[in-house]
């Protein structure tokens, strides 16, 4: 993670701590009457939280900057870094409804707020994503329930190429030389991903704070790009209000 991202990462961490303290305060002030069991069927909910996006299996073709021919779309690839990983952060909001007591559907929107850098020459982030999920939820204890959701995602990446100078041994050469390099202009898609849609899934645990407020912890796969084989997994927490 780049040093310039530290202030934003610190802000996200402080936001997460704020959510946790707010959750504790809600639970402490809860006045739940156990003699009045509540049904989730027909309820609607909204939530917001912080998400970590982990990129996996990223392939980065690196070229000599002076070999790029934009007219003929040619370049000299000197090395291909694989597999690379990156971690970015997003803020997400969710709107959903319970179809039955143990079956729900929802839509989500996420916006990337902190990027990461691959091999010091490629800044990447998920610019935004939309999800539609549907799935089941089951109680584990009186205050904890688990859920499994499946659905589809639409996404867009934000990518910035950088140049740097390194000791590079070009193909066919035996002696390295100081060269200016950058990510490929033609082998690497301008949007990083080759597609815009992916099947997605999510596992989660709900912790009940009171009849209306819940704290959720989640892990799942947001993207499996069929063209590049890049995968993006998510881990995050959300504070949810049901009404």
Secondary structure, DSSP 8 states (H G I E B T S, - for coil): --GGGHHHHHHHHHHHHHHHHHHHHHHHT----TTS----TT-EEEEEEEEEEEEEEEEEEEEEGGG-BTTTTB--EEEEEEEEEEEEEEEEEEEEEEEETTEEEEEEEEEEEE-EEETTTEEEEEEEEEEEEEEEEEESSSSEEEEEEEEEEEEEEEEEE--EEEEE--TT-SS-EEEEEEE-SSSS-TTSSS-SEEEEEEEEEEEESSSSEEEEEEEEEEEE-TTT--EEEEEEEEEEEE-
